[in-house]
Amino acid sequence: MDNKTNIVLIGPMGSGKTSIGRSLASKLNRDFFDSDFEIASKAGVDINHIFDVEGEEGFRNRETQKLKKLCKMSNIVIATGGGIVLRKENRELLSDSFVIYLSSNIKELVKRVASSKTRPLLQRSTDKEKTITDLLKKREHLYKKTADLIIENNENNYHITVNKIIQSISK
């Protein structure tokens, strides 16, 4: 991890960033922050409402501001929203952290988010698999370019993935 003190999890919706981040932070005795939760908490409304009122651009502005604040902290674990890598400014902010891309196959992602009501980019979709596939096509190269480490997370047991991460960062 060199001298990078924060660990940031990136990846598509449903890749397990929040669950794995929370568990990873606990095992490493660090504070955990979910950027989407932090945005919603500060706004006093859920992410869907922000998307409805401000659009994706308004949400992305809030996301960048929250990321700036979180990156000023140290020794924390951050789970980001799936679109955090879309802005160059965000990718530059992430360069000071140890970034882990949680990669999952389309089938697993669809299974994990199929019944979710908190995914604004899926709310209006009639074909969730196509929506997720299209998002991943647009973002995957950015996830890979931004990441210091890529971890496959197609496991149902998050503890296995957390242990893989801990083994990788301990080397």
N, C-alpha and C positions, 0 to 999 in steps of 0.2 A: 504494500500500500504506500510505500515511500513515506513522504511527509504529509500526505493527504489525511486529514483527521476525520472528515465526514464520510459516511457511506450513503450513497444515493441509489435507490432502485428505480430503474426505468423499464418500460415495456408496455405492451398493449393492455387494454382493459381485460381483466380476467386472468392476467398472468401471475397474480398472487402477490403483488407488491405490498399491499397493506398487511395481509396475514403474515407473510414471510418477514417483512420489515419489523413488525411488532415482536415477533419471536426472536429475530436476530438481535434487536436492540436489548431485549431482556437477557439473552445469553451473554451479550457483550457488556452488560451493565451500562447501557447508554440510554439517553432519552430518545423517544420515537416521535416523529411528526409525519402526518399524512397531509401533503400540501392541499389536496382537495378538501379535506375536513377543516383545515385551518382557514381556507378561503370562505367556506360556507359558514363557519363559526363567526368569523369577523363580520361577514355580510348580514348574518342573522336570518339567512334564507338558504335553501338547498341549491345545489349546483344546477339542477333543472330550471329553477326559477331565474337564476343568473343568466343562463342561456336564453330563456324565453324573453327576458326583459332587455338584456344587453347584447345578445347574440354571442356567437363564438368569439368574435374579436374582443368584446368587453370582458369575457371570461379570461381570454389569453392575457389581457393586460393585467388583470388581477393576479393571474398565475405568475407572471414575471415579477411583479412586485413582491409577492409572497416568497418566491424563490430567492430573491435578493436578500430578504431578511433572514431566511433560514440559513443561507450560505455564510452569513456573518457569524453564525454560532459555530461551536466546535464540539467534536466528539459526539455527534448525533447520527441517527439513522433517519433518512427521509424516504418516504414512498411518494412518488410523483404521479401526476395524471398522465395518461397515455400520450397526450399531445405535447408534453413539455419540450420535446426535442424539435418541434416544428420551427421555433424561433432561434435564429443564430445567437442572439443575445443570451438565451437560456443555455444553449450548448456551451457558450463561453463561460457562463457562471458555473456550470457543472464541471468545468475542467480543473477546478481547484479541489474537487472531491473525488473519492474513489467511487466510480460509477459501475454498477452491475446491471447488465441487461438480462432480465428474466424472460427467456424465450420459451414459447409454448406453441404447439401445433394448433392449427385452426379448429380442428374437431374439439380439442380440449377447451379452447377459449370460448367457443360457442356453448359448450356444455355448462361452463362456469357462469356465463352471463345471460343465458337464455331467459331466465325469469326475472332478471333484475329490472327494477323500476327507476334506478338511480343513474342510468347511463344515457345522458342527453343525446349522444350521437346514434343511439340505438332506438330511442323512443318512437321515432316516426318510421322506422325501418320495417318493411314487410318481409325482408329476407336478411335476417341477422348474420347468417354465414357470409353472404356476399358483402355486406357492410363491413364486417370484421376483416374479410380478405382484402377488400379495397383499402381500408385504413392501413393494414399491415404492409401492403405493397408500397404505399406512399411513405411509410415511416421506417420500415425495417432497416434500410441503409443508414438512416440517421441514428437509430438505436446502436447499430454496430459501430458506426464511426465515433460515437460519443462514449461508448463503454470501455472500461479498463478490463472488464471480465464479463464473459457471457456464460450464463448458467441455464441449462435446459431445465424447465420446470413443467414436466408433463406428469409428475408424480401426484398422487392424491394425498400423500402424507407430506405436509410442509416441513416437518422436522428433518426429513431426509435432505431436502433442498437447503435448509438452513445449515445443516452439518456440512454439506458440500461447500457452501460459501465460506464457512469458518475454516475448513481445511485449506481452501484456496488462498484466503487472505493471510493465513498463518505462515505460509511458505516464504 
